[in-house]
Amino acid sequence: LLLQYQNLFKEISRCAEKCLEAASKFGEVLIITNSDDGWVRYSAEKYIPHILPILDKYRIVSARTRYESYYPNQPLCWKAAAFAHEVNEVYSYCAKAASANVSMDSIDVDDKVSTVSDGSFDTALTSMSEDSLMGGEGQQQRQVISFGDSMEERTSVKIVATQLNATAKSVMFLQSPSPAQIIGELVMLTSSMTYLCTQKQDLDLEIGRGQAEKTCERYLNARNGSAVRIQQGKKA
């Protein structure tokens, strides 16, 4: 690849990491693709290898691999089935975790410490309990949020949210975007994550090409300005 594109792909990796981290603060993050199993990691290794260690933190599901045999030539059905299964798994786990957390309140302090001694379990339990969005008095409403570039996920999130009596939110990315437009999309999404995840009503949003390009331009100008200031500081 030309140096120009290598630099752009490094920025894509950096922006994708920030976006995933921002989303993780509000709940469970899943990567669901209609491509074959392994494609996400393969394409990342080929074009943005810096993101590979970050991908290890998230569950990646191939809807095609799991459901193509049940729904031949119906990619919408693959994605909808994968959404339904994975979201139900998350909410089921959250319900069990919340129930276990409540039952622990009746245990003596000494017993509680010895029972929940594994740090990773304790952290996971707290995180899933806080972000489960199970609904009910004093709790947040369930919500399912989708970010993607096809109508499959845009439709799937509405289907699954209806089944779960949850809030449906989707952000439609550009189809066949340039590297610069991808950067712009990720920057816009990251900066809007709190708004997207805390709104009470359904959302169905779409990013425009002009928006993505202008956002990328501002982002890269700011990044380059910071790099120049850092270099000047080192010389001084």
C-alpha positions as CSV (number, residue, x, y, z in Angstrom):
1,L,0.0,0.0,0.0
2,L,1.1,3.6,-0.6
3,L,2.3,5.4,2.5
4,Q,-0.8,7.7,2.3
5,Y,-3.1,4.8,2.7
6,Q,-1.0,3.1,5.3
7,N,-1.4,6.2,7.4
8,L,-5.1,6.4,6.8
9,F,-5.6,2.7,7.8
10,K,-3.6,3.4,11.0
11,E,-6.0,6.2,11.8
12,I,-9.0,3.9,11.0
13,S,-7.6,1.4,13.5
14,R,-7.2,4.1,16.1
15,C,-10.7,5.5,15.6
16,A,-12.2,2.0,15.6
17,E,-10.6,1.2,18.9
18,K,-11.9,4.4,20.5
19,C,-15.4,3.8,19.1
20,L,-15.5,0.2,20.5
21,E,-14.3,1.4,23.8
22,A,-17.0,4.2,23.9
23,A,-19.7,1.7,23.1
24,S,-18.5,-0.8,25.7
25,K,-19.1,1.8,28.5
26,F,-22.8,1.4,27.9
27,G,-23.3,-2.3,27.5
28,E,-22.3,-5.5,25.8
29,V,-20.7,-5.1,22.3
30,L,-21.0,-7.8,19.7
31,I,-19.7,-7.9,16.1
32,I,-22.1,-9.7,13.8
33,T,-21.3,-10.1,10.2
34,N,-23.0,-11.7,7.2
35,S,-19.6,-12.7,5.9
36,D,-18.0,-16.1,6.4
37,D,-16.6,-17.1,9.8
38,G,-13.0,-15.6,10.1
39,W,-13.5,-12.8,7.6
40,V,-13.4,-10.0,10.2
41,R,-10.1,-11.1,11.6
42,Y,-8.7,-11.9,8.1
43,S,-9.5,-8.5,6.7
44,A,-8.3,-6.8,9.8
45,E,-5.0,-8.6,9.6
46,K,-4.6,-7.7,5.9
47,Y,-5.5,-4.0,6.2
48,I,-5.5,-2.8,9.8
49,P,-3.4,-5.3,11.8
50,H,-3.1,-2.8,14.7
51,I,-6.8,-3.5,15.6
52,L,-6.3,-7.3,16.1
53,P,-5.5,-7.2,19.8
54,I,-8.6,-5.0,20.3
55,L,-10.9,-7.4,18.4
56,D,-9.9,-10.1,20.9
57,K,-12.0,-8.3,23.5
58,Y,-15.2,-8.7,21.6
59,R,-17.4,-11.6,20.5
60,I,-17.5,-12.0,16.7
61,V,-20.4,-13.9,15.1
62,S,-20.8,-15.0,11.5
63,A,-24.5,-14.9,10.8
64,R,-23.9,-16.6,7.4
65,T,-22.0,-19.5,8.9
66,R,-24.6,-20.2,11.5
67,Y,-27.8,-19.6,9.6
68,E,-27.2,-19.9,5.8
69,S,-28.2,-23.6,5.8
70,Y,-31.6,-22.7,7.5
71,Y,-32.3,-19.7,5.2
72,P,-30.5,-20.2,1.8
73,N,-30.0,-16.9,-0.1
74,Q,-31.8,-14.9,2.6
75,P,-29.1,-12.6,4.2
76,L,-31.7,-10.6,6.1
77,C,-32.9,-13.8,7.9
78,W,-29.3,-14.7,8.8
79,K,-28.7,-11.3,10.4
80,A,-32.1,-11.2,12.1
81,A,-31.6,-14.7,13.5
82,A,-28.1,-13.9,14.8
83,F,-29.3,-10.7,16.4
84,A,-32.2,-12.5,18.1
85,H,-30.0,-15.3,19.4
86,E,-27.1,-13.1,20.6
87,V,-29.3,-10.4,22.2
88,N,-31.4,-13.0,24.0
89,E,-28.2,-14.7,25.3
90,V,-26.9,-11.3,26.7
91,Y,-30.2,-10.5,28.4
92,S,-30.5,-14.0,29.8
93,Y,-27.1,-13.8,31.3
94,C,-27.9,-10.3,32.7
95,A,-31.0,-11.6,34.4
96,K,-29.1,-14.5,36.0
97,A,-26.3,-12.2,37.1
98,A,-28.8,-9.7,38.6
99,S,-30.6,-12.5,40.4
100,A,-27.3,-13.9,41.8
101,N,-26.3,-10.4,42.9
102,V,-29.5,-9.9,44.8
103,S,-29.2,-13.3,46.5
104,M,-25.6,-12.4,47.6
105,D,-27.0,-9.5,49.6
106,S,-28.2,-11.9,52.2
107,I,-24.8,-13.5,52.7
108,D,-22.5,-12.4,55.5
109,V,-19.7,-10.1,54.5
110,D,-17.0,-12.7,55.2
111,D,-18.9,-15.3,53.2
112,K,-19.5,-12.8,50.3
113,V,-15.7,-12.0,50.0
114,S,-14.8,-15.7,49.9
115,T,-17.6,-16.5,47.4
116,V,-16.8,-13.7,45.0
117,S,-13.0,-13.8,45.2
118,D,-12.3,-13.9,41.5
119,G,-11.7,-10.4,40.3
120,S,-12.7,-11.0,36.7
121,F,-16.1,-12.5,37.7
122,D,-16.8,-9.7,40.1
123,T,-16.1,-7.1,37.4
124,A,-18.1,-8.9,34.8
125,L,-21.0,-9.3,37.2
126,T,-21.0,-5.6,38.1
127,S,-20.7,-4.4,34.5
128,M,-23.5,-6.7,33.3
129,S,-25.8,-5.8,36.2
130,E,-25.3,-2.1,35.6
131,D,-25.7,-2.3,31.8
132,S,-28.3,-5.1,31.5
133,L,-31.2,-2.5,30.8
134,M,-33.7,-5.0,32.1
135,G,-36.5,-2.5,32.5
136,G,-38.8,-2.1,35.5
137,E,-39.0,0.4,38.3
138,G,-35.6,2.1,39.0
139,Q,-34.0,0.4,36.1
140,Q,-33.3,1.5,32.5
141,Q,-35.3,0.2,29.6
142,R,-33.9,-2.5,27.4
143,Q,-32.3,-1.3,24.2
144,V,-30.6,-2.8,21.2
145,I,-28.3,-0.5,19.1
146,S,-27.0,-1.4,15.7
147,F,-24.2,0.3,13.7
148,G,-23.7,-1.0,10.2
149,D,-23.7,-0.3,6.4
150,S,-26.5,-2.5,5.2
151,M,-30.3,-2.7,5.5
152,E,-30.0,-6.1,7.0
153,E,-28.9,-4.9,10.4
154,R,-31.1,-1.8,10.2
155,T,-34.1,-4.1,9.7
156,S,-32.9,-6.8,12.1
157,V,-32.6,-4.4,15.1
158,K,-36.2,-3.3,14.6
159,I,-37.4,-7.0,14.5
160,V,-35.4,-8.0,17.6
161,A,-36.3,-4.9,19.6
162,T,-40.0,-5.5,18.9
163,Q,-39.7,-9.1,20.1
164,L,-38.0,-8.0,23.3
165,N,-40.1,-5.0,23.9
166,A,-36.9,-3.0,23.7
167,T,-35.9,0.4,22.3
168,A,-34.5,0.0,18.7
169,K,-31.6,2.3,17.6
170,S,-29.6,2.1,14.4
171,V,-27.0,4.2,12.7
172,M,-26.6,3.5,9.0
173,F,-23.0,3.8,7.7
174,L,-22.1,4.6,4.1
175,Q,-21.9,1.8,1.6
176,S,-18.6,1.4,-0.2
177,P,-16.9,4.3,1.8
178,S,-13.4,5.7,1.2
179,P,-10.8,5.3,4.0
180,A,-11.3,9.0,4.8
181,Q,-15.1,8.5,5.0
182,I,-14.7,5.6,7.4
183,I,-12.6,7.7,9.7
184,G,-15.2,10.4,9.6
185,E,-18.0,7.9,10.4
186,L,-16.1,6.5,13.4
187,V,-15.3,9.9,14.8
188,M,-18.9,11.0,14.4
189,L,-20.2,7.9,16.1
190,T,-17.7,8.0,19.0
191,S,-18.5,11.7,19.7
192,S,-22.2,10.9,19.6
193,M,-22.1,7.7,21.6
194,T,-23.4,9.1,24.9
195,Y,-26.4,10.7,23.1
196,L,-27.2,7.5,21.2
197,C,-27.1,5.3,24.2
198,T,-29.0,7.5,26.6
199,Q,-31.9,8.6,24.5
200,K,-35.2,7.1,25.6
201,Q,-36.9,6.8,22.2
202,D,-36.2,4.8,19.1
203,L,-33.6,6.2,16.7
204,D,-33.0,5.5,13.0
205,L,-30.1,7.7,11.8
206,E,-28.0,7.8,8.7
207,I,-24.5,9.3,8.1
208,G,-24.1,11.4,4.9
209,R,-21.0,11.3,2.7
210,G,-20.5,15.1,3.1
211,Q,-20.8,14.8,6.9
212,A,-18.2,12.0,7.0
213,E,-15.7,13.8,4.7
214,K,-15.9,17.1,6.6
215,T,-15.5,15.3,10.0
216,C,-12.5,13.4,8.7
217,E,-10.9,16.6,7.4
218,R,-11.3,18.3,10.8
219,Y,-10.1,15.3,12.6
220,L,-7.0,14.8,10.5
221,N,-6.2,18.6,10.7
222,A,-6.4,18.4,14.5
223,R,-4.3,15.3,14.6
224,N,-1.6,16.8,12.3
225,G,-1.6,20.0,14.3
226,S,-1.0,18.0,17.5
227,A,1.8,16.1,15.9
228,V,3.5,19.3,14.8
229,R,3.2,20.8,18.3
230,I,4.7,17.6,19.8
231,Q,7.6,17.7,17.4
232,Q,8.2,21.4,18.2
233,G,8.2,20.6,21.9
234,K,10.8,17.9,21.4
235,K,13.1,20.2,19.4
236,A,12.8,22.9,22.1
